[in-house]
Amino acid sequence: MKIKCFAFLLFLSVTGLFAQEKSGYIHGIVINQRNEKLAYASIQFKGSDDGTITNEDGEFLIHRKKLIRDTLVIYFMGYKSKEIAIDETNDSLTITLEKAVHTLNEVVVLADQESYAYGLLTKLIKKYRGKTENIPSKAYLSLYSSMDQPLEIFEAFYNAKLNPRDGITSLELKNGRAGLIKKDNFAFVSLNTTDILSDFSPFLKVMNQKLPIGPTNLNHSAIKSKYHLEIEDILNDADEQTTVIAFSPTINNGLYFSGKIYINIDRNELQKLTLEIENTKQDFLKSIQENSLVDSLNIRLELNYDQNSTRLQSMIYDYDFILSSQPQNRIVSRALLAFYDYGSPFEMPLSEPVNPGSDYQRILSYPFNKHFWEANYYLPISQNKIDFTNFFKTNGYLINHDSISLQSPYIESPYLNWSKSNRLMWSDIPNAKPILPQGNENGVLVIAYQTAGNSYLRGHLFLDYEVEDPNTYYYSRASIDRDLSFFKDMRRDVYTLVYLNIYFDMYEIHRRILMDKLNNLGSANRKEIANIYQEELKLLHNKLQSMRKETQQGFNMEGLSNWNDYIEKKLGVNNFRIFGVESGPREP
């Protein structure tokens, strides 16, 4: 990926959808007794797995179609939980939470408080290390970053798999969008936030994760040698008690987190885990600009859990640092990764891009999906997000915010998407042979055309869909994967380039045929859609085989001319004219 400026930042839904769809939602706000808004409070339907969280302004949305229960339960650590009755007549709710009762001072002083804390933590670790069953869910990532002004915004939805020991075991992109500042000669940091958070394991014994180590990553003897523990607080809510254990490393070498762990001792369950470190020595952020180093990196990670289970509900990831090229400025970023609709993941695209290397490459490899964004925004728009988005409209770039993906000059997808103006050039196809992935993509076989023994052009037909009864909306894209294509033994001249662009155009022709078939299909299930998709891929493959034989890979000018005419008739693209090729014999 070509990047001049790269970071990640928080972006909730900023397209005005809440205003457009307000009638379909109940809007709520959670505050405390001092009228302070409580960010990322847990909102759940009583007796069910469904729920949401509040945004950074303490606001939440409940879709009316999800009113399967008539009682909401609101949790926020350090406050008493509260139940609220709701029905379809509610338009808005204001919920005030009271502080939880602190009883640490009333507890008999323990003869060996630290041993008691170690015992509680050891018991908790044993329970969670035994829980490795993966739980599917939807996930929402939002991120924003600034340096005295907005730098970048990022927002995406995923299918996730979680387990209590390992944390996130899988994040599969559904759709995403972003924004970037226009700023010349600015070196930021190459960072895949999803990779960082997915790599972190709450309870797995590990010493080499990208983030620093916490006590729950160690065995009992290592905890005792590397950490000091103490009981900081005891919170009482109804009949249950939460003990707060504070921990700090015995040696401040920049490799171990300090923080707090909140344990429901009645159920031996984790309620919340906070981890923080200043000036960490973990070296996982890299400046893109040569000779510009990351310095003074501070991290805070917060994990919030379902109050009635061992499921992870959200992760809040804050970090700030200085670049040596601009030591007078500190870059500040915050990410939220929230999990919801456990057991009910999104319907995913039938065919996905192969292993895009970064979060930005992933979202740029997917076409904008209007119906998905209108139907699935997860949190209300915060004022901060409105301000960020308005800023990028005039001072930057918005990516994947409409049907035409505007790409900034700072980033580039490995996928070259078809259009009349997007012609495949030799600069798009490297000489070196990449490591080609094996197997199918998401269970659907994608046929890639092998042009010669040491040459390979990777075409791709992306297909996603959204069902809104009684309609099904399809989103597709024809593209060439430049990271997986290579040419070593074919002549790099204009005739071969025409041949390769005809190959590229064939993907677009069959994409259009596919869309016509699907749009005429009417109501259909995923299996029927997949069958039509795979049948069209086979027809495309057969056409490409015929084109290869008849053109002799660009050496038979009569065959090449005939296929050029076919492309012009179907797409209005004349590759001979574009590349200045005469229809006579090819030069030897």
Backbone torsions as a table, in degrees:
resi	resn	phi	psi	omega
1	MET	NA	140.0	179.0
2	LYS	-96.2	118.3	-174.7
3	ILE	-135.5	134.1	170.9
4	LYS	-110.1	-26.4	-178.5
5	CYS	-144.4	119.9	-170.0
6	PHE	-150.7	117.4	172.0
7	ALA	-156.9	-178.7	179.4
8	PHE	-127.8	150.1	-176.8
9	LEU	-153.6	165.5	-171.0
10	LEU	-76.3	131.8	175.3
11	PHE	-144.8	106.1	172.8
12	LEU	-85.2	-176.2	-174.6
13	SER	-66.9	120.0	-171.7
14	VAL	-125.8	23.5	-176.0
15	THR	-102.0	11.3	-178.8
16	GLY	79.9	13.6	-176.3
17	LEU	-64.8	-35.1	-178.7
18	PHE	-60.7	-42.1	179.8
19	ALA	-65.4	-36.7	-177.6
20	GLN	-73.5	-32.5	-171.3
21	GLU	-112.9	17.8	-171.7
22	LYS	-57.3	-33.7	-177.4
23	SER	-64.2	-21.1	-179.5
24	GLY	-89.0	-0.6	-173.0
25	TYR	-131.0	153.0	166.1
26	ILE	-99.3	128.6	-178.8
27	HIS	-103.3	134.6	-179.9
28	GLY	-134.9	162.6	175.6
29	ILE	-139.5	139.4	-179.2
30	VAL	-114.3	126.4	-179.1
31	ILE	-132.6	168.6	172.4
32	ASN	-102.5	-175.0	-174.3
33	GLN	-69.8	-13.9	176.0
34	ARG	-98.0	14.7	177.6
35	ASN	66.9	23.9	176.1
36	GLU	-89.4	135.9	-177.6
37	LYS	-76.9	138.1	-176.1
38	LEU	-103.9	104.7	-177.9
39	ALA	-76.2	138.2	173.8
40	TYR	63.8	32.4	170.6
41	ALA	-69.9	151.5	-179.0
42	SER	-89.4	130.8	177.7
43	ILE	-121.2	117.9	-178.9
44	GLN	-133.6	147.4	170.2
45	PHE	-74.2	129.4	-177.8
46	LYS	-61.1	130.6	177.4
47	GLY	77.7	15.2	179.3
48	SER	-140.3	173.5	177.6
49	ASP	-92.2	-6.9	-176.1
50	ASP	-78.3	147.3	177.4
51	GLY	172.8	-171.1	-179.9
52	THR	-154.7	-169.8	173.8
53	ILE	-135.4	167.0	174.7
54	THR	-84.1	155.7	176.1
55	ASN	-83.4	-170.9	-176.5
56	GLU	-67.2	-15.4	175.6
57	ASP	-96.8	10.1	179.8
58	GLY	77.3	13.6	-176.0
59	GLU	-103.1	152.4	177.3
60	PHE	-143.0	164.3	177.7
61	LEU	-125.4	140.4	171.4
62	ILE	-125.2	118.3	177.4
63	HIS	-71.4	135.5	-176.7
64	ARG	-62.2	-28.6	179.5
65	LYS	-69.3	-11.4	178.7
66	LYS	-98.5	12.5	-179.1
67	LEU	-78.1	65.4	180.0
68	ILE	-87.3	-11.9	176.2
69	ARG	-131.8	157.0	-176.6
70	ASP	-104.4	9.6	-179.1
71	THR	-135.1	129.8	172.8
72	LEU	-99.7	142.2	173.9
73	VAL	-115.5	125.0	-176.1
74	ILE	-110.5	127.3	179.9
75	TYR	-121.8	141.2	168.2
76	PHE	-153.1	124.2	-172.9
77	MET	-57.9	132.2	-177.7
78	GLY	94.3	-2.7	179.4
79	TYR	-126.7	158.5	175.8
80	LYS	-73.0	135.1	175.5
81	SER	-66.2	156.7	-175.4
82	LYS	-141.5	141.3	176.9
83	GLU	-107.5	136.5	-178.3
84	ILE	-129.3	127.2	175.9
85	ALA	-81.0	134.6	179.0
86	ILE	-133.6	161.4	172.5
87	ASP	-154.0	-175.7	-174.3
88	GLU	-69.8	-10.2	179.1
89	THR	-83.2	-14.0	-179.8
90	ASN	-72.2	131.3	171.6
91	ASP	-104.4	-35.9	-179.0
92	SER	-149.6	153.4	-178.7
93	LEU	-134.8	138.6	169.5
94	THR	-119.1	119.0	-172.5
95	ILE	-117.8	124.0	-179.6
96	THR	-108.0	126.3	179.0
97	LEU	-103.5	144.2	177.1
98	GLU	-98.6	150.3	177.3
99	LYS	-59.0	141.9	175.3
100	ALA	-70.6	159.8	179.0
101	VAL	-80.9	125.7	178.3
102	HIS	-96.8	124.2	-174.2
103	THR	-122.7	16.0	-178.0
104	LEU	-59.0	-42.0	-177.0
105	ASN	-68.5	-18.7	-179.1
106	GLU	-91.2	-9.2	-178.0
107	VAL	-83.0	140.0	177.3
108	VAL	-60.0	132.0	-178.9
109	VAL	-62.9	128.1	-178.0
110	LEU	-77.1	143.5	179.1
111	ALA	-62.4	-37.5	178.9
112	ASP	-136.4	81.5	-175.6
113	GLN	-60.9	-38.3	-177.5
114	GLU	-65.3	-40.0	177.5
115	SER	-64.0	-37.1	177.6
116	TYR	-63.7	-43.7	178.3
117	ALA	-62.6	-43.8	176.9
118	TYR	-59.8	-39.6	179.9
119	GLY	-63.9	-45.0	178.0
120	LEU	-61.5	-44.7	-178.0
121	LEU	-67.1	-40.9	179.2
122	THR	-62.3	-41.8	178.7
123	LYS	-62.4	-42.3	179.7
124	LEU	-65.8	-45.6	-179.2
125	ILE	-60.0	-42.3	-179.9
126	LYS	-59.8	-41.7	-179.3
127	LYS	-65.2	-46.8	-172.7
128	TYR	-76.5	-27.2	176.3
129	ARG	-71.3	-17.4	176.8
130	GLY	-88.3	-3.3	-177.4
131	LYS	-107.2	101.6	-176.3
132	THR	-123.2	10.7	178.9
133	GLU	-73.3	128.5	-180.0
134	ASN	-76.5	135.0	179.4
135	ILE	-113.8	119.0	177.8
136	PRO	-77.7	147.7	176.6
137	SER	-159.1	169.5	166.3
138	LYS	-85.5	156.2	179.1
139	ALA	-141.4	147.3	-180.0
140	TYR	-129.0	123.9	178.3
141	LEU	-112.5	129.9	171.3
142	SER	-134.3	144.0	-173.8
143	LEU	-148.5	141.8	171.4
144	TYR	-145.3	155.5	-175.7
145	SER	-144.5	149.8	-178.0
146	SER	-149.6	160.2	173.1
147	MET	-146.5	77.7	-172.4
148	ASP	70.1	-11.0	173.2
149	GLN	-157.1	162.4	178.9
150	PRO	-58.7	138.3	176.2
151	LEU	-107.5	-40.5	-170.7
152	GLU	-167.8	152.0	174.8
153	ILE	-134.9	152.2	-177.4
154	PHE	-151.0	138.9	-179.3
155	GLU	-149.9	134.7	-178.8
156	ALA	-157.6	154.2	174.2
157	PHE	-113.0	146.2	-176.1
158	TYR	-139.7	161.5	157.4
159	ASN	-94.5	131.2	-177.5
160	ALA	-119.2	156.8	166.7
161	LYS	-126.5	131.4	-175.1
162	LEU	-126.6	147.6	162.1
163	ASN	-142.4	152.2	-172.4
164	PRO	-59.8	-32.9	-177.8
165	ARG	-77.1	-50.8	-170.8
166	ASP	-92.4	-13.4	-175.9
167	GLY	81.9	-125.1	-178.2
168	ILE	-87.5	117.5	178.5
169	THR	-99.2	-13.8	179.3
170	SER	-159.9	138.1	170.2
171	LEU	-133.9	114.7	-176.8
172	GLU	-116.5	117.6	-173.2
173	LEU	-65.2	133.9	169.8
174	LYS	-97.2	-50.2	176.2
175	ASN	-169.1	155.4	-177.8
176	GLY	-155.7	166.1	177.6
177	ARG	-154.4	166.9	-172.2
178	ALA	-159.8	175.9	174.8
179	GLY	-146.7	149.9	-177.9
180	LEU	-137.0	150.4	176.3
181	ILE	-82.8	151.1	168.5
182	LYS	-87.0	111.0	-178.0
183	LYS	-151.9	114.4	-176.6
184	ASP	-80.8	149.4	173.2
185	ASN	54.5	39.9	-178.8
186	PHE	-116.3	123.5	179.1
187	ALA	-96.3	119.6	174.4
188	PHE	-109.9	-149.2	-170.8
189	VAL	-125.8	135.8	175.0
190	SER	-82.2	116.8	-172.2
191	LEU	-150.0	127.3	171.9
192	ASN	-102.6	100.1	-176.2
193	THR	-62.5	-40.0	179.5
194	THR	-63.0	-36.9	178.0
195	ASP	-67.0	-40.0	179.9
196	ILE	-62.4	-48.8	-175.9
197	LEU	-73.3	-33.8	178.2
198	SER	-70.3	-29.6	-179.7
199	ASP	-73.2	-23.6	-177.0
200	PHE	-75.6	129.8	178.5
201	SER	-113.9	120.2	-178.2
202	PRO	-63.3	-37.8	-172.4
203	PHE	-129.3	-3.6	179.7
204	LEU	-71.7	136.8	174.5
205	LYS	-69.7	114.4	-174.8
206	VAL	-154.3	147.4	178.2
207	MET	-125.9	5.5	-173.5
208	ASN	-132.2	26.8	176.8
209	GLN	-75.8	162.7	-176.0
210	LYS	-64.2	-41.8	176.9
211	LEU	-79.9	161.5	175.9
212	PRO	-59.9	172.9	-176.4
213	ILE	-94.3	144.3	172.4
214	GLY	-114.8	170.8	-177.5
215	PRO	-62.8	-28.5	-180.0
216	THR	-73.6	-5.9	174.3
217	ASN	-92.3	1.6	-174.1
218	LEU	-115.7	165.0	172.2
219	ASN	-85.3	176.1	-171.6
220	HIS	-60.5	-44.7	-178.1
221	SER	-68.3	-37.1	179.6
222	ALA	-67.6	-36.9	176.8
223	ILE	-59.6	-45.6	-177.7
224	LYS	-64.9	-34.7	-177.8
225	SER	-81.7	-26.0	-172.8
226	LYS	-108.8	-11.7	-174.3
227	TYR	-133.5	147.4	168.0
228	HIS	-105.6	130.1	-178.7
229	LEU	-119.8	147.4	172.6
230	GLU	-152.2	152.6	175.1
231	ILE	-78.8	114.8	-177.6
232	GLU	-93.1	-34.6	-175.7
233	ASP	-159.5	159.1	171.9
234	ILE	-131.5	121.6	-177.0
235	LEU	-109.6	136.1	179.2
236	ASN	-117.0	126.5	177.1
237	ASP	-132.9	112.5	-174.3
238	ALA	57.9	-123.1	-176.8
239	ASP	-99.9	8.2	-175.7
240	GLU	-113.8	153.7	-174.8
241	GLN	-126.2	134.3	176.1
242	THR	-115.3	124.3	177.9
243	THR	-100.1	131.7	-179.0
244	VAL	-103.3	117.0	178.7
245	ILE	-104.8	122.2	174.0
246	ALA	-93.1	139.7	179.7
247	PHE	-134.5	148.1	177.8
248	SER	-147.5	142.5	-178.8
249	PRO	-68.2	144.8	179.1
250	THR	-73.6	-23.9	177.3
251	ILE	-124.4	124.5	-178.0
252	ASN	-90.1	80.8	-178.8
253	ASN	-107.5	9.3	177.0
254	GLY	77.8	12.5	-177.7
255	LEU	-116.2	-6.8	-175.3
256	TYR	-127.5	135.5	176.9
257	PHE	-71.2	149.4	158.8
258	SER	-105.8	172.1	179.5
259	GLY	160.1	-158.6	-178.7
260	LYS	-138.8	147.5	177.2
261	ILE	-128.1	129.3	-175.5
262	TYR	-106.5	115.5	-174.1
263	ILE	-117.8	124.1	170.1
264	ASN	-76.9	104.5	-172.1
265	ILE	-78.0	-15.3	176.0
266	ASP	-71.4	-34.6	-178.8
267	ARG	-112.5	-1.3	-175.7
268	ASN	52.6	55.3	-178.6
269	GLU	-130.2	144.2	178.0
270	LEU	-77.2	130.0	177.4
271	GLN	-101.0	-37.4	-176.7
272	LYS	-161.7	144.7	176.7
273	LEU	-134.4	123.3	175.6
274	THR	-115.0	136.2	-177.8
275	LEU	-131.8	134.1	178.2
276	GLU	-148.2	154.1	-179.8
277	ILE	-156.2	142.9	175.9
278	GLU	-111.1	137.6	177.6
279	ASN	53.0	52.6	-178.2
280	THR	-66.0	149.9	177.3
281	LYS	-95.3	-0.8	175.5
282	GLN	-66.1	126.1	-170.2
283	ASP	-106.1	75.8	-179.3
284	PHE	-120.0	-1.0	172.7
285	LEU	-104.8	132.4	-178.1
286	LYS	-127.2	129.3	174.3
287	SER	-70.9	140.9	178.4
288	ILE	-74.8	-36.7	-179.2
289	GLN	-73.1	131.2	-179.1
290	GLU	-61.6	138.1	178.6
291	ASN	71.0	9.3	174.1
292	SER	-104.6	121.2	-172.2
293	LEU	-110.1	151.6	174.2
294	VAL	-83.5	132.6	-176.8
295	ASP	-136.3	153.1	172.8
296	SER	54.0	53.6	-178.9
297	LEU	-84.0	121.4	176.1
298	ASN	-112.5	140.0	-176.1
299	ILE	-132.7	141.0	169.1
300	ARG	-135.4	126.1	-179.9
301	LEU	-123.8	130.5	-179.9
302	GLU	-125.9	126.7	177.3
303	LEU	-112.8	125.2	178.4
304	ASN	-113.8	137.3	-174.0
305	TYR	-116.0	154.2	172.6
306	ASP	-55.8	132.8	-175.3
307	GLN	-70.0	-13.5	-177.1
308	ASN	-122.4	18.4	179.4
309	SER	-161.0	-175.6	178.6
310	THR	-97.7	14.3	-176.5
311	ARG	-80.4	139.1	174.2
312	LEU	-73.9	131.9	-178.1
313	GLN	-106.0	-37.5	178.6
314	SER	-159.2	156.2	173.6
315	MET	-128.4	130.6	176.2
316	ILE	-115.1	123.8	-171.7
317	TYR	-124.8	107.8	178.6
318	ASP	-110.2	140.0	173.7
319	TYR	-151.1	153.0	174.9
320	ASP	-146.8	152.3	-175.2
321	PHE	-162.3	173.4	176.3
322	ILE	-120.9	141.2	170.5
323	LEU	-96.4	137.4	-177.1
324	SER	-62.8	-23.9	178.4
325	SER	-74.3	-20.8	178.9
326	GLN	-138.6	66.8	-172.5
327	PRO	-66.6	-13.1	-179.1
328	GLN	-82.2	-9.7	-176.1
329	ASN	-119.1	138.7	176.3
330	ARG	-109.7	129.4	178.2
331	ILE	-91.6	130.3	-175.7
332	VAL	-122.3	129.7	-179.4
333	SER	-133.1	150.3	174.8
334	ARG	-139.7	135.2	177.3
335	ALA	-125.1	143.9	171.5
336	LEU	-123.1	127.6	172.7
337	LEU	-122.8	110.9	-174.5
338	ALA	-113.4	143.5	-178.9
339	PHE	-116.6	139.6	-176.2
340	TYR	-159.0	172.5	-177.9
341	ASP	50.2	54.6	178.9
342	TYR	-58.7	133.6	179.8
343	GLY	82.2	-1.5	-178.4
344	SER	-131.5	68.4	-177.8
345	PRO	-70.4	169.0	176.9
346	PHE	-68.2	153.6	163.5
347	GLU	-72.4	125.6	-175.5
348	MET	-95.2	164.3	174.9
349	PRO	-56.7	152.3	178.4
350	LEU	-72.1	-31.8	178.1
351	SER	-138.2	128.5	-175.8
352	GLU	-115.0	155.5	173.6
353	PRO	-58.7	153.2	-176.8
354	VAL	-89.5	115.1	168.4
355	ASN	44.7	51.5	172.6
356	PRO	-59.3	141.8	-167.5
357	GLY	-78.1	-20.8	-174.1
358	SER	-140.0	168.0	178.5
359	ASP	-59.1	-39.8	179.7
360	TYR	-70.4	-41.2	176.3
361	GLN	-60.5	-35.2	-179.7
362	ARG	-64.8	-50.6	-175.9
363	ILE	-70.4	-30.4	177.9
364	LEU	-71.5	-17.5	179.4
365	SER	-85.0	-4.4	-179.9
366	TYR	-112.6	135.8	175.2
367	PRO	-71.7	154.1	176.3
368	PHE	-61.5	134.8	-175.7
369	ASN	-118.7	90.7	-173.5
370	LYS	-56.8	-48.5	-175.3
371	HIS	-67.3	-33.8	178.0
372	PHE	-63.8	-46.9	-177.6
373	TRP	-66.8	-33.9	179.0
374	GLU	-69.8	-29.9	-174.2
375	ALA	-97.4	-14.3	-167.6
376	ASN	-126.4	12.2	177.6
377	TYR	-62.4	140.4	-164.0
378	TYR	-103.1	-35.7	-177.4
379	LEU	-125.3	154.8	174.9
380	PRO	-63.4	156.8	178.5
381	ILE	-73.3	125.2	175.7
382	SER	-85.7	158.9	179.7
383	GLN	-63.8	-35.4	178.9
384	ASN	-61.8	-39.9	-179.2
385	LYS	-70.8	-36.2	175.5
386	ILE	-61.6	-44.9	-179.6
387	ASP	-62.5	-42.9	179.8
388	PHE	-62.1	-47.0	-176.2
389	THR	-66.1	-42.7	177.0
390	ASN	-61.3	-35.6	178.4
391	PHE	-62.7	-44.9	-176.8
392	PHE	-72.9	-22.0	176.8
393	LYS	-62.7	-32.3	-177.1
394	THR	-110.8	-19.4	-175.2
395	ASN	-122.2	12.9	-176.5
396	GLY	-165.2	-146.9	-175.5
397	TYR	-131.8	140.0	171.6
398	LEU	-110.7	129.2	-172.9
399	ILE	-114.1	129.3	179.9
400	ASN	61.6	40.5	176.2
401	HIS	-104.5	-0.8	176.3
402	ASP	-154.1	-171.9	-174.4
403	SER	-67.2	-24.0	175.8
404	ILE	-106.3	118.0	-177.5
405	SER	-76.8	111.0	176.3
406	LEU	-81.2	119.2	-179.6
407	GLN	-100.7	133.7	177.5
408	SER	-78.8	161.2	177.1
409	PRO	-71.2	-6.0	-176.4
410	TYR	-84.0	-23.8	-175.2
411	ILE	-135.3	155.6	-179.4
412	GLU	-147.2	133.6	177.8
413	SER	-77.0	149.9	173.2
414	PRO	-68.7	-14.3	-177.6
415	TYR	-94.9	125.5	171.8
416	LEU	-91.1	111.3	-176.4
417	ASN	-84.3	139.9	-174.9
418	TRP	-69.0	136.5	163.6
419	SER	-158.8	167.0	179.5
420	LYS	-60.0	-31.7	-178.3
421	SER	-89.1	-16.1	-180.0
422	ASN	-88.8	90.0	177.1
423	ARG	-96.9	141.1	178.5
424	LEU	-72.1	124.0	-178.9
425	MET	-114.5	164.0	-179.3
426	TRP	-62.9	-27.9	178.2
427	SER	-66.3	-17.1	178.5
428	ASP	-82.6	-12.5	-172.2
429	ILE	-122.0	110.2	-178.2
430	PRO	-73.3	161.6	174.9
431	ASN	-81.2	-35.1	-174.6
432	ALA	-71.7	142.5	180.0
433	LYS	-82.1	121.6	179.1
434	PRO	-80.2	171.3	172.3
435	ILE	-82.5	113.8	-175.1
436	LEU	-85.9	133.0	178.8
437	PRO	-69.2	152.6	179.8
438	GLN	-106.7	157.6	172.1
439	GLY	89.5	-171.5	-177.1
440	ASN	-91.7	165.2	175.4
441	GLU	-103.9	113.2	176.1
442	ASN	54.2	34.5	177.2
443	GLY	81.3	-1.6	-179.8
444	VAL	-114.5	123.3	-178.8
445	LEU	-69.5	125.3	174.8
446	VAL	-108.7	122.5	-175.6
447	ILE	-88.6	118.8	176.2
448	ALA	-103.4	139.9	-173.2
449	TYR	-91.9	122.3	178.4
450	GLN	-90.2	111.1	-176.0
451	THR	-81.7	-29.3	178.7
452	ALA	-164.4	171.1	-173.7
453	GLY	-56.0	-41.0	-178.9
454	ASN	-115.1	24.6	178.8
455	SER	-136.5	148.1	-171.0
456	TYR	-155.8	124.5	175.6
457	LEU	-116.9	116.0	-173.7
458	ARG	-94.9	107.2	174.0
459	GLY	-96.5	157.9	-177.4
460	HIS	-147.7	136.1	172.3
461	LEU	-112.8	105.6	177.0
462	PHE	-81.7	138.8	176.5
463	LEU	-144.5	122.2	174.3
464	ASP	-129.2	164.3	-179.9
465	TYR	-153.2	155.0	175.6
466	GLU	-130.4	132.0	179.2
467	VAL	-100.8	119.3	172.6
468	GLU	-128.9	93.3	-173.1
469	ASP	-47.4	132.3	5.7
470	PRO	-94.3	13.9	-173.1
471	ASN	-105.7	152.7	170.2
472	THR	-122.4	128.7	-178.5
473	TYR	-108.7	133.4	-176.2
474	TYR	-112.2	144.8	177.7
475	TYR	-130.6	124.1	-175.4
476	SER	-138.9	164.3	179.8
477	ARG	-160.3	134.9	172.1
478	ALA	-98.9	134.8	-176.7
479	SER	-152.6	167.0	173.2
480	ILE	-117.6	130.3	178.0
481	ASP	-86.1	105.4	-176.9
482	ARG	-72.8	-23.3	179.4
483	ASP	-74.4	-25.7	-176.9
484	LEU	-105.1	-1.7	178.4
485	SER	-94.2	149.0	177.3
486	PHE	-160.3	153.8	178.2
487	PHE	-138.5	121.6	-179.5
488	LYS	-119.2	-33.5	-170.7
489	ASP	-120.1	17.3	175.4
490	MET	-112.7	144.4	-178.6
491	ARG	-64.4	128.4	180.0
492	ARG	-89.2	75.9	177.4
493	ASP	-127.1	-178.1	-173.4
494	VAL	-68.8	-29.1	-179.2
495	TYR	-68.6	-44.2	176.5
496	THR	-64.1	-35.8	179.6
497	LEU	-65.5	-39.6	174.9
498	VAL	-61.8	-46.1	178.7
499	TYR	-56.5	-44.7	-178.5
500	LEU	-68.3	-34.5	178.2
501	ASN	-72.7	-31.9	172.2
502	ILE	-63.6	-41.4	174.3
503	TYR	-56.2	-48.4	179.0
504	PHE	-59.6	-45.1	-178.4
505	ASP	-63.7	-30.7	178.4
506	MET	-62.4	-35.1	176.3
507	TYR	-62.4	-41.3	179.8
508	GLU	-67.2	-39.7	177.9
509	ILE	-59.2	-46.2	-177.8
510	HIS	-75.8	-23.8	171.6
511	ARG	-63.6	-42.6	179.9
512	ARG	-67.1	-40.1	176.3
513	ILE	-62.1	-43.5	178.1
514	LEU	-58.7	-45.5	-179.1
515	MET	-63.7	-38.9	177.5
516	ASP	-62.3	-43.2	179.2
517	LYS	-63.4	-43.1	-178.0
518	LEU	-69.8	-40.5	-179.6
519	ASN	-67.8	-23.7	177.0
520	ASN	-91.7	0.5	-175.0
521	LEU	-76.2	-30.6	-174.2
522	GLY	77.4	-151.0	-179.5
523	SER	-66.4	131.4	-177.6
524	ALA	-151.9	153.9	175.5
525	ASN	-97.4	175.5	-175.2
526	ARG	-61.5	-38.7	-178.6
527	LYS	-63.0	-42.2	179.5
528	GLU	-65.5	-41.7	178.5
529	ILE	-63.1	-43.9	-178.9
530	ALA	-64.0	-37.4	179.5
531	ASN	-63.7	-43.8	179.6
532	ILE	-65.4	-40.2	178.7
533	TYR	-60.9	-47.7	-178.1
534	GLN	-68.3	-35.7	177.1
535	GLU	-63.2	-40.0	179.7
536	GLU	-68.5	-35.5	175.8
537	LEU	-61.4	-39.0	178.7
538	LYS	-66.4	-40.6	177.2
539	LEU	-63.7	-40.4	176.7
540	LEU	-61.4	-45.3	179.8
541	HIS	-59.0	-43.4	179.8
542	ASN	-64.0	-40.6	178.1
543	LYS	-63.2	-41.1	179.5
544	LEU	-65.2	-37.2	177.0
545	GLN	-63.5	-42.7	178.8
546	SER	-64.0	-43.6	-179.5
547	MET	-62.5	-40.0	179.6
548	ARG	-61.6	-45.1	-178.0
549	LYS	-68.3	-45.0	-174.3
550	GLU	-71.6	-26.2	179.4
551	THR	-99.7	-8.9	-175.2
552	GLN	49.8	47.0	-179.9
553	GLN	54.4	39.2	175.0
554	GLY	97.5	-3.8	-177.8
555	PHE	-89.6	-21.9	176.9
556	ASN	-92.6	103.4	-172.8
557	MET	-68.9	-32.7	178.4
558	GLU	-65.3	-45.1	177.9
559	GLY	-65.1	-40.5	179.5
560	LEU	-64.1	-39.7	179.2
561	SER	-65.6	-40.9	179.4
562	ASN	-62.5	-42.4	-179.9
563	TRP	-72.5	-30.0	174.5
564	ASN	-64.2	-40.7	177.2
565	ASP	-64.2	-39.7	178.8
566	TYR	-61.3	-43.8	179.4
567	ILE	-64.5	-42.2	-179.2
568	GLU	-63.9	-38.8	179.2
569	LYS	-65.8	-40.4	-176.5
570	LYS	-80.9	-38.0	-170.3
571	LEU	-121.3	-9.9	-176.5
572	GLY	74.4	23.7	-178.9
573	VAL	-115.5	122.3	177.1
574	ASN	-110.6	98.5	-176.8
575	ASN	-68.0	-29.7	175.4
576	PHE	-60.3	-46.2	-178.0
577	ARG	-68.5	-41.1	-177.9
578	ILE	-61.0	-41.1	-175.0
579	PHE	-100.9	6.6	175.8
580	GLY	66.8	39.6	-178.1
581	VAL	-96.2	132.4	173.3
582	GLU	-82.5	153.9	-176.8
583	SER	-84.4	1.8	179.3
584	GLY	-76.6	-170.7	-178.0
585	PRO	-61.2	147.1	178.5
586	ARG	-73.3	141.4	178.8
587	GLU	-65.7	139.5	-178.3
588	PRO	-68.7	NA	NA
